[in-house]
Amino acid sequence: MKKLSNRINSFLRLYGMPLGLLALLLLLQAVFNTVPLFTPLNIKYILLGTVSIAVTALALSYIMISGEGDLSFAGMFSLLTVVFALAANKTNMFSSAFIVVSLLSLSVYFFIVWLVVKLKFSSFIVSIAIMFMANGVEKALHQQTTLVQNPTIVAFSTVEYGMPLVVWIAAIVYVASFIIINRTRFGFSLRIVGENQNAAIEAGINTGRIKFMAYLIAGLLIALAAAVESTRVGAIYEQGKFYMLPVFAACFLGSSMFVPGRVNVFGTLVGALFLGVIEKFMNMINVESYIVSIAQGVILIVAVGLVAFRQRDKIVQIKL
């Protein structure tokens, strides 16, 4: 009997949160049964609208798993969407614009991690500084909404193979990241560095190199998210500030499931999808936008708070 009880407790610890989130969605659907949330068309639009947030949250996950924090993504996301639009309008090629924003993002994140690893700057402080700087550069590049003018590039997010192409791309990126983090030597080293840097050093792991790689992967993922967002919305204006809360919420909500207390790939994905569904549902029932943000914040506090209380003796990593 005790063995069965332990198994149930273990199952609930790992999967209770995603099951609870699913139950909440089903309850909302039952209460508002006149709003058909889970139709194929709505699911497609939810996935499409969540891609940029999910990929950006995955980028932040790499940094957080390495034991560092980041706020720069909000400013960088805004800057990169504008740069992508400007480059796309200049070259009329998606690939050229994506290369431009990728090189820019990689350069900035290389600079950030260099300051963190080589000069021992606080990643939190550096990322705040970069966020403000990126916001300033973005505003210098345009004084009003920037438009992606090439209809072919804008149509990139509308290309479908059963589901939108960008959804397939995001799925591939997540599966690849799961394999990298959980099935490779780099992923093992990354998790060790994030959980116990002293132990990683004693084990002979080059912690600086691991963090450099994590930040560069994050930079590339944020460039991808910005490119997708630019083609999805067409008109770009300070996009990053709208995604700061959802991206953080996805990571922290994800850290409350599967591997409680630790940021993990599938947890981040489930967190992003859940928040996307909640936002879509509230829009469908005509809830004011500020209520959506309040609801997301409450859900995050309750979800992570419950896990933090239950696992307070085991949790080693829920940090900025």
N, C-alpha and C positions, 0 to 999 in steps of 0.2 A: 504493500500500500504506500509506504514511504517512497519507494522507488518510482512508482507511478506519479506521485505528487511532485517529485523532483523533476520528472520529465515534463510534466505539465507546466511547472514554473519556468523551466528552461525554455520551453516552446513559447510561452507568453512573453518572456523577456526578450526573445529574438524577434518574434513575429506579432506580438500583441499590438504594437503601434500601427503597422500597416493594416492589420485587420480592423483595428478601431477606426482608422481613417476611412476605410471602405464602408464600414457600418454607418459612419456619420454621413457619407455621401448617399447611401441607400436610404437612410432616414430622411434626409432632405428631399430626395426624389419622391418618397412616399408622401411627405407633407405637402409638397408642391407638385402634385401628380399631374397637373395640367401643363407643366413645363417639361417637355421630353428632352432631358439632358443627354441621355446616352443613345442618341441616334447616330448612325454612321457618319452623317454630315457634320454633326456637332463634335463628334470624336475627332474627325479630321481637322476641324478648325481649332480645337483645343490643342492638339498635337502641334499644329503649325504655329500657333501663338505661343507655345511653350518652348520651342526649339532654342531660341536665343537665350532665354533665362536658364534653361537646362545646361547648355554648353558653357555658358559663363559660370554657372555654379560648379560645373565639373572642373573648370580652370581654377577656381578658388579652392576646390577640394584638394587639388595637388599641392597647393601652397600650404593649406592647413594640415594636411597629412605630414608634410615635412617639418611641422612644428612651428611654422611662422604664420603671421597674419597679414591681411591685405585689405586695403580700402581703395587702392588706386584703380581697381577695375571699373568703378563707377565713372570716374573721369576719363579713363582710357577708352571705355566703351563709347562714350559720347564723341570723343575725338576721332576714333577710328571709323565710326559711321560717317562722319563728315568727310574725312579724308578719302574713304572709299567712294563716296558720292562724287567728290571732286575729281578723283582719278578716273572713275568710270565715265564721267562726262567728257574727260579729256581724251581718253584712249578708246572709248566705246567697246571695251572688252572687260568681261568679268574677271578673267584670269589675271590680266595686268593689274587691275585695281586690287585684287586679292593679294597679289605679290607685294604691292606697295604697302598695304596695311599690315601684312605679315612682317615685313622687314622693319617697319616702324615699331610694331608691338614687341618684336623680339629684341630690338635695340633698347627700348625703354625698360623691359623686364630684365635684360642683362645688366643694365645700369643699377636697377633696384637691388638685385641679388648681389651684385658686386659690392655695393655699399653695406649690405647686410652681412655678407660673409667675410669680405676682406677688411672692411673698416669697422665692423661690429656695431653698425648703426641698428637702432630698433626698427624692425620691419614695419611695425605699426606707424611710427612717426614718419618714416620714409614714404610709406604708401599714402599717408594723408597729404604730404607735400606734393607728391606726384599727382594725386587726384586734383588738387587745386591748380597745379600748373597745367594739367591737361585741359581742365575746364577753361582756363584762361586762353590757351592756344586755340581751343575750339571756337571760342567767341571771337578771337581775332581773325579766324578764317571766314567767318560769315556773320552777318548782322541780322539775318532772318533765316527762315526755314530753308534748308538746302534740299534741292530736288535731284533725284536720279532721273535724268532726262531720257536715257536710252530705253525704249520700251522692251527691247529684247533682254536687257539686264534685269529690269524690273520683273519680267516674266519668269526669272529663274526660280522664284519661290512657288510658282504656279505649275511647274513641271511635275507631272505625277506618274508614278508606276504603281498603281493600286493606292498608294499613299503619296503625299508630296515628296519630291526627291530630297528636300532638306531634312525631312523626318527620317528617311532612310540613312542619310549622312550622319545625323545625330545618333541614331541607333548603333551604327558601325563604330562611331567614336566612343560610345559608352562601352560597348562590348570589348573593344580593343583596350580601353583604359582598365576595365575589370581584369583582363588577362595580364596587362602590364603590372598592375599593382599587386595582384594576388598570385601570379604564376611565374614571375620572373625574379631574377636576382636583384635587379634594380628596384622592383616594387618592395621586395623584402627589406632591402637596405633603406628605402624611403620610409617605410613604416617604423623601422627601428630608430632611425634618426629622429623622427617626430615624437616617438614615445619616450626615448631615453637616449639623448645625444651622447652622454658620457659612456654608456654601454656600447654605443655604436663606435665610438673612438677606440675603446678598448678592444673591440672586435676587429679593428683594422679597417673600418669603413671610412672612406674619404667623404666626410660629411659635407664639406664645401662643394665637392663635385656633384653630389646627390641633390643638394639644394639648387645649384645652378641648373641642373637638368629639369627639376620640378618647375622652376620659374619659367624656363624657356618653353616647356610644354604648355604651361598656363598662358603664356603670351601668344602662342600659336592658336590656342583654343579661343581666346578672346577675340583675336583677329577673325577667326571663322564665324563666331557669333555675331560680330559687328557687320561682316559682309552679308550674312543671311538677313539680319535685321534691316539693312539698307535696301535690299531687294524686296523684302516683305512689306515694308511700310511706304517706301518710295520717298516720302517727305520726312526729313530728319531734323530734329531740334532737341538737343539736350536729352537724348534717349536714356543715358546712363542713370540719371537721377530717378527715373521711374522704375528702374530695375534693381536699385540697391537693396531695398527691403526684401523683395521676392528672392533674390540670389542668396542673401544671408539666410533667409528663412528656409530655403531649400536645403542648404548645407547643414544648418543646425537641426532642422526637423529630421533630416536624413541621419544625423548622428544619434538619433533616439531609437533607431531600428536596425535590425540585422547584426550590427556590432555596436551595441549601446555604449555611448560615451566616446565613440571614435567616428570621425568623418569617413564615410565609405561610399563607393561608387554607386551601388544600387540604391542605397539609402538616399543619396542626393537626387537620383533620378525619380524615385517615388515621391520625395518631397516636392520637387519641381512640378511633377504631374498633378499632384494633389492640389497645390496652390493654383495651378492653371485651371483645374476643374472648378474649384471654388470661385475663382474670378469670373469664369464663363457663366456659371450658374447664377451668381449675383447680378451679372449684367442682364441675363435673360429675365430675371424677375424685377428688373428696373430698380436695383438698389443703388443709392448714390455712391460715387467712387470712393469717398472718404470712409464709408462704412466697410468697403472691401479691405482697405488698409488696416482698419481697426480689427476686423475679423481675422486677418492674417496674423497680426501681432498677438491677439488673444490665443489663437490656435497654437502658435509657436511657443508662447509662455507655458501654456497648459501641457503641451506634449513633452517639451524638453524638461520642464519642471518635474513632471511625474517620474520620468526616467532618471533624472538626476537625484531625486529623493530615494527611489528604490535601489539605485546602483551607486549611491554616494560613496561606498567603500571601495568600489571597483573602477569607477570612471577615472581615467587618467588624461583624457584630452577632449575638452570642449572649450575651445579658446578662439579669440580673434586672431 
